[in-house]
Amino acid sequence: MVITKCPYCGELYHSDKRHIGKNIRCTKCKELVIIGYKLPDVMKANNVKPIFNKNKKHSSRVNVFFEHNKIKIINSLLVVLLISLFVVIVYNVEKGKKSNSSYDNQNTSNSSNNTLGNSSSNNSKNTTTQKSSTTNIESNKNLLANDVKEKSLPKTGLMRKSTNKKLIAPLKITADNTDNFYIKVVNNNNGKTLLTIFLRAGSTYKTNVPIGSAKIIYASGDKWYGEKYLFGDDTRFSEADKIFDFYVDGRKIHGYEVELFTQYGGNLGTNRISKNDFTLSDDEN
């Protein structure tokens, strides 16, 4: 008898040994569970595995992915942030209205009394009200300025070549079925972008890159707003924590296969980076 624990929710299942290696769907969290599979103590987001091609070219396999639960948490946090922003805007608008109403009522009362002291107080309140109204207008202008229309997704493929070097080392990249990817292959020595690639969700693209040491950075998301705004406020910027060495060894050309989808046994990590770090490679070209 084999006891299998669901890695997602901790539900226990008892199975016969002859079922080891088969998949079952957890009745509690609905995720697929491998019978007899034991999770390692430490899991990373990606996997590196060497492979060899029959055409005398050598490649290493890099499986890059985001953990399913992590994506759900990030999406939930984004929703909470958007709701909070909406609440703050509504609160500021209502506060401005109440401040204006309070000023009008006070001004009417002070006109009846015709006292200099009250007039001075009204002037002070009027100044406060005007500042509050100005702040609300500027906030709305900023929101309107960022109201960019969604654009059609680019086709999967090479968007830009930014190097004069020969492209001879193989690179194959596959995207998962949930996100689109805007990928940069960056020279590790000078930080300049070599290739810019777009991958639609669920697609695969094969290309060649120059010989040398490179990094892979990428932006991911759902809706496309162009190369300036990428995937809008939901854009996630990431960098693989491995340096990719493309080189020639005799008759073999060493390259990589990158898979951007969730899987067990990953051993290549990814780090979040800022938008400035992502665009820096373009500024240096």
C-alpha positions as CSV (number, residue, x, y, z in Angstrom):
1,M,0.0,0.0,0.0
2,V,1.3,3.5,-1.0
3,I,0.3,6.7,0.8
4,T,0.4,9.8,-1.4
5,K,0.0,13.3,-0.1
6,C,-1.4,16.0,-2.4
7,P,1.3,18.7,-2.7
8,Y,-1.3,21.4,-3.1
9,C,-3.8,20.8,-0.3
10,G,-2.2,18.0,1.8
11,E,-5.1,15.4,1.2
12,L,-3.9,11.8,1.7
13,Y,-4.6,8.9,-0.7
14,H,-4.0,5.2,-0.3
15,S,-3.2,3.2,-3.4
16,D,-1.8,-0.1,-4.5
17,K,1.9,-0.3,-5.4
18,R,1.0,-1.2,-9.0
19,H,-0.5,2.3,-9.5
20,I,2.8,4.1,-8.7
21,G,3.5,6.7,-11.3
22,K,-0.1,7.2,-12.5
23,N,-2.0,10.4,-12.2
24,I,-5.1,11.0,-10.1
25,R,-7.1,14.2,-9.6
26,C,-7.4,15.4,-6.0
27,T,-11.0,15.4,-4.9
28,K,-10.4,18.4,-2.6
29,C,-8.4,20.9,-4.7
30,K,-9.0,19.3,-8.2
31,E,-5.2,19.3,-9.0
32,L,-3.4,16.4,-10.7
33,V,-1.3,14.3,-8.2
34,I,1.3,11.6,-9.2
35,I,0.8,8.4,-7.1
36,G,4.0,7.7,-5.1
37,Y,5.5,11.0,-6.0
38,K,7.3,12.8,-3.1
39,L,8.1,16.5,-3.4
40,P,11.7,17.6,-2.6
41,D,12.2,19.7,0.4
42,V,13.2,22.7,-1.8
43,M,11.6,23.4,-5.2
44,K,12.7,26.0,-7.6
45,A,10.7,27.5,-10.5
46,N,12.6,26.0,-13.4
47,N,14.6,23.0,-14.6
48,V,18.0,22.5,-16.4
49,K,18.6,19.2,-18.2
50,P,21.2,18.5,-21.0
51,I,19.9,17.1,-24.3
52,F,21.7,16.1,-27.5
53,N,20.4,16.5,-31.1
54,K,21.0,13.9,-33.8
55,N,22.3,16.7,-36.2
56,K,25.5,16.9,-34.2
57,K,24.3,19.9,-32.3
58,H,24.3,19.8,-28.5
59,S,21.6,21.6,-26.5
60,S,20.8,22.0,-22.8
61,R,17.2,22.0,-21.7
62,V,16.0,24.7,-19.5
63,N,12.5,24.5,-18.3
64,V,11.3,27.9,-17.0
65,F,7.9,28.2,-15.4
66,F,5.8,30.0,-12.7
67,E,4.2,28.1,-10.0
68,H,0.4,27.8,-10.5
69,N,-0.5,28.9,-7.0
70,K,1.9,31.9,-7.1
71,I,0.2,33.2,-10.3
72,K,-3.2,33.0,-8.5
73,I,-1.9,34.9,-5.5
74,I,-0.4,37.6,-7.7
75,N,-3.6,38.0,-9.7
76,S,-5.6,38.3,-6.4
77,L,-3.2,40.9,-5.1
78,L,-3.6,42.9,-8.4
79,V,-7.3,42.8,-8.1
80,V,-7.1,44.0,-4.4
81,L,-4.8,46.9,-5.5
82,L,-7.2,48.0,-8.3
83,I,-10.1,47.9,-5.9
84,S,-8.2,49.9,-3.3
85,L,-7.2,52.5,-5.9
86,F,-10.9,52.9,-7.0
87,V,-12.0,53.3,-3.3
88,V,-9.3,56.1,-2.8
89,I,-10.5,58.0,-5.9
90,V,-14.1,57.8,-4.8
91,Y,-13.2,58.9,-1.3
92,N,-11.3,61.9,-2.6
93,V,-14.1,63.0,-4.9
94,E,-16.7,62.7,-2.1
95,K,-14.4,64.5,0.3
96,G,-14.1,67.4,-2.2
97,K,-17.9,67.6,-2.6
98,K,-18.5,67.7,1.2
99,S,-15.8,70.4,1.6
100,N,-17.4,72.5,-1.1
101,S,-20.9,72.1,0.5
102,S,-19.5,73.0,3.9
103,Y,-18.0,76.1,2.5
104,D,-21.2,77.2,0.8
105,N,-23.2,76.8,4.0
106,Q,-20.7,78.6,6.1
107,N,-20.4,81.5,3.6
108,T,-24.2,82.0,3.6
109,S,-24.3,82.1,7.4
110,N,-21.4,84.6,7.5
111,S,-23.0,86.9,5.0
112,S,-26.0,87.2,7.4
113,N,-23.8,88.1,10.3
114,N,-21.6,90.5,8.4
115,T,-18.7,90.1,10.8
116,L,-15.0,90.6,9.9
117,G,-13.9,87.7,12.0
118,N,-16.2,85.2,10.2
119,S,-15.1,86.6,6.8
120,S,-11.5,85.9,7.6
121,S,-12.4,82.3,8.6
122,N,-14.3,81.8,5.4
123,N,-11.3,82.9,3.3
124,S,-9.2,80.3,5.1
125,K,-11.8,77.5,4.4
126,N,-12.1,78.7,0.8
127,T,-8.3,78.2,0.3
128,T,-8.5,74.7,1.7
129,T,-11.4,73.8,-0.5
130,Q,-9.7,75.1,-3.7
131,K,-6.5,73.0,-2.9
132,S,-8.7,69.9,-2.4
133,S,-10.5,70.4,-5.8
134,T,-7.2,71.0,-7.6
135,T,-5.8,67.7,-6.2
136,N,-8.8,65.8,-7.5
137,I,-8.6,67.3,-11.0
138,E,-4.9,66.5,-11.3
139,S,-5.5,62.9,-10.1
140,N,-8.2,62.5,-12.8
141,K,-5.9,63.9,-15.4
142,N,-3.3,61.3,-14.6
143,L,-5.8,58.5,-14.9
144,L,-7.0,59.9,-18.3
145,A,-3.4,60.2,-19.5
146,N,-2.8,56.5,-18.9
147,D,-6.0,55.4,-20.6
148,V,-4.3,53.5,-23.4
149,K,-6.3,51.3,-25.8
150,E,-5.6,47.6,-26.1
151,K,-3.9,46.5,-29.3
152,S,-3.8,43.3,-31.2
153,L,-1.3,40.7,-30.1
154,P,1.8,40.5,-32.2
155,K,2.4,37.2,-34.0
156,T,4.8,34.7,-32.3
157,G,8.3,35.3,-33.7
158,L,11.3,37.6,-33.8
159,M,10.3,41.2,-33.3
160,R,13.8,42.8,-33.5
161,K,17.4,41.9,-34.2
162,S,19.8,44.3,-32.5
163,T,23.2,42.8,-33.4
164,N,25.4,42.3,-36.4
165,K,26.8,39.0,-35.2
166,K,26.0,35.8,-36.9
167,L,23.1,33.8,-35.4
168,I,24.2,30.2,-35.2
169,A,23.5,28.8,-31.7
170,P,20.0,27.2,-31.3
171,L,17.4,28.6,-29.0
172,K,13.8,27.2,-28.6
173,I,11.2,28.8,-26.4
174,T,7.7,27.5,-25.5
175,A,5.1,29.6,-23.7
176,D,2.4,28.2,-21.3
177,N,-1.3,28.5,-22.1
178,T,-2.0,31.4,-19.7
179,D,0.4,34.3,-20.4
180,N,1.9,36.0,-23.4
181,F,5.7,36.8,-23.3
182,Y,7.8,39.7,-24.5
183,I,11.3,38.3,-24.3
184,K,14.8,39.8,-24.6
185,V,18.0,37.9,-25.1
186,V,20.6,40.3,-23.6
187,N,24.4,40.2,-23.9
188,N,25.8,39.4,-20.5
189,N,29.0,41.4,-21.0
190,N,27.6,44.8,-22.0
191,G,23.9,44.5,-21.1
192,K,22.7,45.3,-24.7
193,T,19.7,43.5,-26.2
194,L,20.6,41.0,-28.9
195,L,17.1,39.7,-29.9
196,T,13.5,40.7,-29.0
197,I,11.0,37.9,-29.3
198,F,7.2,37.7,-28.8
199,L,5.5,34.5,-27.7
200,R,1.7,34.1,-27.7
201,A,0.3,31.9,-25.0
202,G,0.8,28.2,-25.9
203,S,3.1,28.8,-28.8
204,T,6.7,27.7,-29.6
205,Y,9.4,29.6,-31.5
206,K,12.8,28.4,-32.7
207,T,15.6,30.7,-33.6
208,N,19.4,31.1,-33.5
209,V,21.4,33.5,-31.3
210,P,25.0,34.7,-31.4
211,I,27.8,32.8,-29.8
212,G,28.6,34.2,-26.3
213,S,27.2,34.6,-22.8
214,A,23.7,35.9,-22.5
215,K,20.8,36.5,-20.1
216,I,17.1,36.1,-20.7
217,I,14.7,38.7,-19.3
218,Y,11.0,38.9,-20.1
219,A,7.7,40.7,-19.5
220,S,4.5,38.6,-19.2
221,G,0.8,39.3,-19.1
222,D,-2.5,39.0,-20.9
223,K,-3.7,42.1,-22.8
224,W,-1.2,43.9,-25.1
225,Y,-0.8,47.7,-25.2
226,G,2.2,48.0,-27.5
227,E,6.0,48.0,-26.8
228,K,5.8,51.2,-24.7
229,Y,3.2,50.0,-22.2
230,L,3.6,46.2,-22.8
231,F,0.8,44.4,-20.9
232,G,-0.3,47.5,-18.9
233,D,-0.6,47.6,-15.2
234,D,-0.6,43.8,-15.0
235,T,2.9,43.5,-16.6
236,R,5.3,41.2,-14.7
237,F,9.0,41.6,-15.3
238,S,11.3,38.7,-14.6
239,E,14.9,37.5,-15.2
240,A,16.3,33.9,-15.3
241,D,19.0,33.5,-12.6
242,K,21.2,31.5,-14.9
243,I,23.7,32.8,-17.4
244,F,23.2,31.1,-20.8
245,D,26.5,30.2,-22.5
246,F,26.1,29.6,-26.3
247,Y,29.4,28.2,-27.7
248,V,30.9,25.9,-30.3
249,D,32.7,22.7,-29.2
250,G,34.2,21.0,-32.2
251,R,31.3,20.1,-34.5
252,K,28.7,20.7,-31.7
253,I,27.0,24.0,-31.1
254,H,25.6,24.3,-27.6
255,G,22.2,26.0,-27.2
256,Y,19.1,25.9,-25.0
257,E,15.5,24.9,-25.0
258,V,13.3,27.1,-22.7
259,E,9.9,26.0,-21.6
260,L,7.7,28.5,-19.8
261,F,5.1,26.3,-18.2
262,T,4.5,24.7,-14.8
263,Q,6.1,21.3,-14.1
264,Y,7.6,19.3,-11.2
265,G,11.3,19.1,-10.5
266,G,12.4,22.6,-11.6
267,N,15.9,23.6,-10.8
268,L,16.4,27.0,-12.4
269,G,15.1,30.0,-10.5
270,T,13.7,33.3,-11.8
271,N,13.8,36.7,-10.1
272,R,11.5,39.7,-10.3
273,I,13.0,42.8,-11.7
274,S,11.8,46.4,-12.1
275,K,10.6,48.0,-15.3
276,N,13.7,50.2,-15.3
277,D,16.0,47.2,-15.2
278,F,14.0,45.7,-18.1
279,T,14.2,48.8,-20.3
280,L,17.8,49.5,-19.4
281,S,19.1,47.1,-22.1
282,D,17.3,49.2,-24.8
283,D,18.7,52.5,-23.5
284,E,22.2,51.2,-23.9
285,N,21.8,50.2,-27.5
